[in-house]
Amino acid sequence: MITTEGPRARTRRQVQQSHGKYGRVQVAVNELDERLGLARGGRIFLDKLFPDHWSFMLGEIALYSFVVLLATGVFLTLYFVPSQTIVTYHGVYKPLDGIKMSEAYASTVNISFAVRAGLLIRQMHHWAADVFIGSIVVHMARIFFTGAFRKPRELNWVIGLTMLILGILNGFLGYSLPDDLISGTGIRIAYSILESIPFVGSYLAFWLFGGEYPGNIIIERFYIIHVLIIPLVLLGMVGAHLGLLVRQKHTQFRGKGRTEHNVVGSPMFPTFMAKTTGFLLMVTGALALLGGLAQINPIWQFGPYEASKISYAVQPDLYMGFLDGALRIMPSWQWTGWGHTIPWEVLFPAIIFPGLLFNLCFAWPALERWFTGDNAMHNLLDRPRDRPKRTAAGAAVFALVFTLFCASATDVIANYFGVSLNATLWFFRAAVILVPIVTYYLTWRVCVEMLHGGRHMGKRKRAMVVSRTPEGEYVAAPSDMRPGDEHSELRPAPVPEQIDMEPLEPVGATTTVSSPGIRRVRR
């Protein structure tokens, strides 16, 4: 008896055979790849090489603190009530019992004392915001001083700066939501800053607050911007940033075996993925320790916001300190004419100065390319001392920002040292001009001294670098000769770690090894 197998039976038999040969997971992956074509892109992603250098972890700290921010923020939204409706508090925190306050403040106090693990999550969220912005600043500083912003990575530089600005803005909005005495004062300052904008300021403030300060809807509006709009924009920018990172060749420091046309490092899978997962857990654990052991923003000690009250010795978060310091030391200058008053005491430190600062950062890659005439592609990083002017300019800006940050504590400094507040203000007014200039000159001088060994300044001495060879021998050599430079043969060079020693292949080839613990060299 002869039978024929129909198409459905034959397909069923082939699927059953494939299940037995490959397993259900691999069959499902193959089915998905046949429809979406993910295999080729997945292989490129998993084979992406990451240089093994501690400074590259700074960006990972920012990424993982952002992940913690999202996770803790979702928890807090379940209990926070974004409303300025006045209620009488009768919660578990007895010192505030019977006090009238907004629902926003009352719900934040309840999160801290009446919700299981509420205070831990709330403080983790606050610490994660500070770490997120701080790590972005340090990460951007590493990119600036090493020249990683140069062609072809100008767009990623712009994305990173935009994320920093949005992070500062969103941090301020989140800091304002509890409606306590300190955050209410910050909102009042924000209202004054909006009003200082010529011609349109009063209209902007009236539109945002829904009337004269304080209005009755500003907390609700800040809440929507804080938990929905800016986080979505930041998520999109993080995706674009990581997409460009995968698409472009990764930067790396100069050294043995490293050129503009290859990358020496660990592959994404499994080496880098295992390391970065561990680093995610470490960052989360550190933030959990900070949230559980280090108190931050104890709003129950400040009380609800009242326009007639203000606290002493309370400064904003670190990312707002330089703006607060600029507002404090600015002289009371105003200009009146044609029926308008322009308050320079608020407009310049709060609008014009940060605008100039961030626009200079945005334009720096184009300015440096214009002044140097450098239009080449760069995958190798600079040592900061090799670019004296760039390093000196960056150090001067950081000195300016740090001086303004210190000026945000003028009242505390004056009281602690027993000097007049007026003298303290004049000291910082002079310091914000002199400190950046002195910092620029000293940084430039040190860089030139290290780069040229003093010959540029008519000196005979040369800066020396003492290094230790793999055999334990200490060797002194001029600072402009280090392993990986063109003159490194003048002294013993360390044995390169985990670099594939296979013969060189043609340009465009990729050298791979089977052991996950050995780094790869991609050309």
Summary of the structure (lengths in Angstrom):
residues: 523
radius of gyration: 28.8
end to end distance: 62.7
largest distance: 111.3
contacts: 1490
relative contact order: 0.10
helix: 61%
strand: 8%
